[in-house]
Amino acid sequence: MLIDINTYIGHWPFRQLRNNTAAGLLPKMDEYGIDMAAVSSLNAVFYKDTQEGNRELIEEIQVNKAQDRFIPFAVINPKYSAWEKDLIYCVENMGMKGLELYPYYHRYALTEPESVELVKLAGKMNIPVHLPCSIVNVRQRHWMDTNDNLKYDQVEKLLALCPDTDFIISNGPSHMIARQLKKVSKERKGRVYYDFARLDVFVLRAPTSAFNALVQDAGIDHIVFGSVLPFQYADPQFVRLTYAGLSEEDMDKVTSGNLKKLFQL
Amino acid sequence: MIDYTKKLREEKMKLFKENKVVNWHEHVWDDDDGKFDAQQSDLLVESARRAYMDVLVCSLPVSGGSPDPDVIRRKNNIIAEAVDRHPNIIKGMAFVNPGYSREAVAEIERCVNELGMIGIKLYNQYFISDPVLHPVIEKCIELDIPILEHAGKQMSLPIDQPFISDGTHFAKVAEKYPEAVIIMAHIGGGGDWQWSLKAIADCPNIYTDISGSVYDEGIIEQTVSYLGAERVLFGTDGSFSQGIGKILAANISEKDKIEILNNTRFSRYLERGAY
């Protein structure tokens, strides 16, 4: 079984995307053997009121009768009014399974009081918080797109301030982030998961690969698969799985076991 | 549900296993003492063999400042050591600083004629369209060797490489020197790749390599659409998983993939050099 932690549905204003609808994404998931995918709304990232995008996402999943394939995450901006009500509605009425934050688009710090309250609420509701390090690589950003990525120092502080909440950190230099967060992660009850979408499994320069460095610092029980479909080709993720040298047991954890535990599937 | 990892391992990687694979963009490095890091080169070669790569074209550029000729000679001597250590797989490219025009031309001659290197690598010391490069380009034309130039349309701020060449600079030099063979480096590591592809689309002597850590969906299809597979080279530049994966994923013909993995327009360069 393969569960993907990082996919999107919706319009991207800065480059033409293919397969960015539920109807387009589902055949790609079939092609790659992805049984289930955590998904969020790109529209929600760009609408002033993120809740409109969250609603669109759920409607699209329902229209495509794909509730058993997608694990929807709510995009919430803690600096916009009624964020608390919105998150509760997303989880209790729309069946959303996680919270996704974009501080570098919505222009706030993760350490601001509203951010901390929102993340604590997610912990109380027993849903994980997904922090993508970026949506696209800023080196090639559109001139109107954000110039920022996730700020890891803020994440470190947030983890300490919200010790019970589970986190997923994706699409960034996970091995370096895991090293930075290693100490704080050990001091808290909530779990921290990382994907490996930007890491190489081949040893080219350092004594070990970036992927192995992630395994050493995060532990195999905290590594998950994220494709970043439809933004990126999925094949590089499978090259990584092919050449990572994982045991069958560890492969099961990375491809589905760890997320099954997180989502209680 | 399909096991795509198994499919990739058992079926898709046949593309690499059954065809010649020439990686036109890799590096070997010096250690903290400025000596050849032989262990790093061994790791690189071991990884390349695991991924069925047959040739690694390597350079050792200086990425900051304006290095003087003595520094550059030491760097190129390290490349020669790497070729000596792994003669069956590593080919060398000489790095030069066009700002030291006379010395740069002499270094190209030394590296090609004495050390068996097969091309030159330029970094971001000058735009490739800067007239200061003319003697270097003319020497490469005379020796019939390719030029691999670090490239990118930098979009993230602040701009930390003010003289990095993007596609428009390559288009200018193509007009001035249509007989030169120039590779616009790492389409997957040079910022706005669509900008640069559009700029060089009509420049038949400007090539690109697919290296870099970026593997945006569609990047290979658009590269082939703008340039044709015959103007595209396989490369990794420190990102093996990404380089292999994007070629496997691309929705282009098998024939085009094979051409990219071993671009036949560049075969003659590989016949030269130290092995």
Interface residues (C-beta under 8 A of the other chain):
Chain A: M1 L2 R15 Q16 L17 R18 N19 D30 E31 Y32 G33 I34 D35 V136 N137 V138 R139 Q140 R141 H142 W143 N147 R198 L199 D200 V201 F202 V203 L204 R205 L229 P230 F231 Q232 Y233 A234 D235 P236 Q237 F238 V239 R240 L241 T242 Y243 M251 T255
Chain B: M1 I2 D3 Y4 T5 L8 R9 K12 M13 W29 Q40 L43 L44 E46 S47 R50 A51 G152 K153 Q154 M155 S156 L157 G189 G190 G191 D192 W193 Q194 S213 V214 Y215 D216 E217 G218 G238 S239 F240 S241 Q242 I244 G245 K246 L248 A249 A250
